[in-house]
Amino acid sequence: MRRAAFSRRSPPKAPYGENSRFAILIFVASVTVAMVALVAIFPRPVVLPAFSICALAAAACVALAACVQKHEGARLPPSAWNLAGAFTLVGCAAAILGEIEAIVEYTRLAPPRSRADD
């Protein structure tokens, strides 16, 4: 009688395990750097609306890159789509929490001065 040989297999690895960790690291680092830069540049009431615009623009860029790579035949890890969704979520949350009046006041042009007051 012949004994069936069972090969020892290593436990299955999670697909894109290292890539998803790298994507999370990129996401956290980019959000942190963007927030620090915006706090340094803009006045406090304008930071959240400006961060919302930056996060939504980053989401659009990541989604566009994922679409372009998909059409070229290269297999992109699903973490790219997850990263685009995370940027969208953070951008929408910042837009909800931010006050739009502050950004309107910040971007409003100063009215022309009249010469009657001089």
Rosetta silent file (secondary structure, phi, psi, omega in degrees, C-alpha in Angstrom):
SEQUENCE: MRRAAFSRRSPPKAPYGENSRFAILIFVASVTVAMVALVAIFPRPVVLPAFSICALAAAACVALAACVQKHEGARLPPSAWNLAGAFTLVGCAAAILGEIEAIVEYTRLAPPRSRADD
SCORE:     score description
SCORE:     0.000 S_00000001
   1 L     0.000  133.816 -177.159    0.000    0.000    0.000 S_00000001
   2 L   -95.834  134.894  179.671    1.300    3.328   -0.985 S_00000001
   3 L   -91.970  131.511 -179.412    1.131    6.202    1.341 S_00000001
   4 L   -73.590  131.265 -179.995    0.056    9.516   -0.115 S_00000001
   5 L   -88.495  122.901  177.111    2.669   12.167    0.317 S_00000001
   6 L   -98.861  126.869  177.533    1.288   15.411    1.596 S_00000001
   7 L   -84.672  139.536  178.489    3.331   18.426    0.803 S_00000001
   8 L   -82.946  122.001 -179.728    3.663   20.950    3.512 S_00000001
   9 L  -107.470  145.324  175.023    2.394   24.254    2.355 S_00000001
  10 L   -74.806  154.758  179.252    3.024   27.533    3.974 S_00000001
  11 L   -61.286  145.239 -177.820   -0.091   29.392    5.128 S_00000001
  12 L   -63.747  140.751  178.885   -1.608   31.501    2.373 S_00000001
  13 L   -88.546  149.366  175.841   -0.451   35.086    2.297 S_00000001
  14 L   -69.423  133.500  179.812   -2.861   37.947    2.132 S_00000001
  15 L   -64.392  135.641  178.094   -2.891   39.366   -1.384 S_00000001
  16 L    59.261   34.746 -178.110   -1.064   42.673   -1.642 S_00000001
  17 H   -59.765  -50.674 -179.303   -0.151   42.546    2.046 S_00000001
  18 H   -71.065  -36.861 -179.164    2.972   44.648    1.773 S_00000001
  19 H   -66.775  -37.474 -179.811    1.477   46.955   -0.835 S_00000001
  20 H   -70.200  -35.374  175.655   -1.560   47.722    1.300 S_00000001
  21 H   -64.895  -39.383  177.996    0.660   48.532    4.278 S_00000001
  22 H   -65.860  -39.212  178.397    2.689   50.810    2.063 S_00000001
  23 H   -64.732  -40.452  177.658   -0.497   52.481    0.791 S_00000001
  24 H   -64.158  -41.175  178.177   -1.667   53.093    4.346 S_00000001
  25 H   -62.540  -43.029  178.044    1.719   54.566    5.198 S_00000001
  26 H   -62.661  -43.112 -179.386    1.568   56.848    2.155 S_00000001
  27 H   -61.375  -50.348 -178.170   -1.959   57.925    3.062 S_00000001
  28 H   -63.551  -42.348 -179.547   -1.128   58.772    6.679 S_00000001
  29 H   -65.497  -42.908 -178.077    2.077   60.566    5.716 S_00000001
  30 H   -69.381  -37.505  177.437    0.442   62.635    2.976 S_00000001
  31 H   -65.416  -41.844 -179.972   -2.499   63.636    5.183 S_00000001
  32 H   -65.144  -46.652  179.966   -0.136   64.648    7.981 S_00000001
  33 H   -63.417  -41.193  179.543    2.162   66.646    5.698 S_00000001
  34 H   -64.285  -42.751 -179.981   -0.793   68.370    4.034 S_00000001
  35 H   -65.146  -42.809  179.312   -2.350   69.362    7.354 S_00000001
  36 H   -63.746  -42.156  179.927    0.937   70.727    8.728 S_00000001
  37 H   -65.549  -41.948 -178.885    1.561   72.695    5.528 S_00000001
  38 H   -69.307  -36.345  176.902   -1.953   74.128    5.459 S_00000001
  39 H   -65.320  -35.038 -179.952   -1.829   75.113    9.135 S_00000001
  40 H   -74.189  -30.471 -173.584    1.453   76.909    8.468 S_00000001
  41 H   -91.275  -47.983 -171.523    0.202   78.723    5.360 S_00000001
  42 L  -100.584  157.962  172.325   -3.459   79.606    5.964 S_00000001
  43 L   -67.769  156.413 -172.893   -5.307   81.188    8.878 S_00000001
  44 H   -52.977  -44.510 -177.203   -7.084   78.705   11.150 S_00000001
  45 H   -66.372  -16.593 -175.926  -10.665   79.127    9.863 S_00000001
  46 H   -96.722   -9.219 -172.885   -9.555   78.366    6.297 S_00000001
  47 H   -63.019  -48.703 -176.948   -7.538   75.194    7.014 S_00000001
  48 H   -64.901  -45.628  176.252  -10.382   72.642    6.822 S_00000001
  49 H   -62.172  -37.865  178.000  -11.915   73.932    3.572 S_00000001
  50 H   -67.660  -39.176  177.296   -8.455   74.109    1.985 S_00000001
  51 H   -65.553  -35.616  176.991   -7.640   70.601    3.217 S_00000001
  52 H   -60.822  -44.892  178.815  -10.920   69.382    1.765 S_00000001
  53 H   -63.696  -43.098  179.274   -9.973   70.693   -1.654 S_00000001
  54 H   -64.055  -42.620 -178.810   -6.495   69.141   -1.408 S_00000001
  55 H   -67.216  -40.362  178.640   -7.830   65.745   -0.296 S_00000001
  56 H   -69.299  -33.779  175.668  -10.441   65.611   -3.055 S_00000001
  57 H   -67.927  -39.324  176.926   -7.812   66.587   -5.632 S_00000001
  58 H   -64.849  -38.826  177.257   -5.530   63.827   -4.332 S_00000001
  59 H   -62.797  -41.251  178.858   -8.408   61.346   -4.563 S_00000001
  60 H   -65.207  -39.972  179.151   -9.024   62.346   -8.167 S_00000001
  61 H   -66.161  -42.650  179.462   -5.338   61.926   -9.026 S_00000001
  62 H   -66.335  -41.465  178.580   -5.094   58.489   -7.408 S_00000001
  63 H   -65.633  -38.950  177.636   -8.305   57.334   -9.104 S_00000001
  64 H   -64.805  -41.490  177.759   -7.073   58.635  -12.458 S_00000001
  65 H   -64.283  -38.198  178.314   -3.769   56.803  -12.011 S_00000001
  66 H   -66.541  -38.930  178.413   -5.642   53.611  -11.135 S_00000001
  67 H   -67.258  -42.992 -178.470   -7.818   53.939  -14.248 S_00000001
  68 H   -64.163  -43.012 -179.974   -4.865   54.615  -16.531 S_00000001
  69 H   -68.446  -32.083  178.964   -2.927   51.622  -15.206 S_00000001
  70 H   -66.693  -39.951 -178.765   -6.001   49.420  -15.525 S_00000001
  71 H   -74.949  -22.160  178.525   -6.390   50.326  -19.188 S_00000001
  72 L   -80.846   -6.221  178.872   -2.712   49.701  -19.913 S_00000001
  73 L    94.929   -9.052  178.415   -3.087   46.084  -18.833 S_00000001
  74 L   -77.321  142.112  179.975   -0.988   46.369  -15.693 S_00000001
  75 L   -90.127  115.822  179.530   -2.565   44.919  -12.603 S_00000001
  76 L   -97.758  136.096  179.859   -2.803   47.564   -9.923 S_00000001
  77 L   -61.038  148.515 -179.866   -3.431   46.436   -6.386 S_00000001
  78 L   -63.153  -13.517 -179.961   -6.906   47.198   -5.110 S_00000001
  79 H   -64.850  -20.976  176.700   -5.303   49.329   -2.446 S_00000001
  80 H   -66.603  -41.576  176.482   -5.039   52.145   -5.021 S_00000001
  81 H   -68.704  -36.818  176.872   -8.825   52.299   -5.211 S_00000001
  82 H   -64.478  -38.443  178.448   -9.016   52.047   -1.432 S_00000001
  83 H   -64.846  -41.380  177.054   -6.556   54.927   -1.183 S_00000001
  84 H   -63.547  -40.114  177.367   -8.692   57.043   -3.519 S_00000001
  85 H   -66.187  -37.084  178.592  -11.738   56.253   -1.408 S_00000001
  86 H   -66.197  -42.509  176.931   -9.913   57.166    1.782 S_00000001
  87 H   -63.013  -39.311  178.446   -8.877   60.537    0.367 S_00000001
  88 H   -63.664  -44.141  179.834  -12.467   61.138   -0.741 S_00000001
  89 H   -61.754  -45.190 -179.761  -13.803   60.276    2.696 S_00000001
  90 H   -66.428  -39.122  178.853  -11.328   62.569    4.448 S_00000001
  91 H   -65.076  -41.646  178.418  -12.014   65.375    1.962 S_00000001
  92 H   -67.990  -38.987  178.115  -15.772   65.143    2.418 S_00000001
  93 H   -64.007  -40.870  178.136  -15.419   65.035    6.204 S_00000001
  94 H   -66.177  -35.568  178.547  -13.234   68.143    6.149 S_00000001
  95 H   -67.938  -37.677  179.540  -15.769   69.888    3.919 S_00000001
  96 H   -68.820  -41.243 -176.907  -18.608   69.032    6.290 S_00000001
  97 H   -78.987  -23.431 -178.555  -16.707   70.195    9.371 S_00000001
  98 L   -80.389  157.963  178.341  -15.281   73.341    7.777 S_00000001
  99 L   -99.897  125.116 -177.505  -17.094   76.649    7.531 S_00000001
 100 H   -72.810  -27.081 -179.016  -17.586   77.926    3.996 S_00000001
 101 H   -61.723  -34.608 -179.450  -17.963   81.541    5.156 S_00000001
 102 H   -65.428  -39.812 -179.838  -14.323   81.643    6.201 S_00000001
 103 H   -71.581  -32.639  176.960  -13.107   80.666    2.744 S_00000001
 104 H   -66.652  -43.730  178.316  -15.424   83.222    1.123 S_00000001
 105 H   -64.734  -37.838 -177.797  -14.053   85.959    3.353 S_00000001
 106 H   -69.823  -35.705 -176.178  -10.482   84.852    2.701 S_00000001
 107 H   -93.118   -8.001 -179.297  -10.832   84.819   -1.089 S_00000001
 108 L   -67.411  135.052  176.585  -12.960   87.967   -1.407 S_00000001
 109 L   -75.546  145.784  177.814  -11.169   90.789   -3.099 S_00000001
 110 L   -67.610  136.597  179.217  -10.937   94.019   -1.185 S_00000001
 111 L   -67.281  153.667  179.588  -13.407   96.566   -2.476 S_00000001
 112 L   -64.410  140.595  179.729  -11.924   99.571   -4.242 S_00000001
 113 L   -79.541  139.345  176.823  -11.188  102.443   -1.922 S_00000001
 114 L   -89.268  151.793 -178.371  -13.032  105.637   -2.545 S_00000001
 115 H   -83.048   -7.332 -178.804  -11.115  108.885   -2.636 S_00000001
 116 H   -67.400  -29.101 -178.833  -13.764  110.640   -0.552 S_00000001
 117 H   -81.697  -11.761 -177.206  -12.230  109.253    2.658 S_00000001
 118 L   -76.785    0.000    0.000   -8.714  110.544    1.898 S_00000001
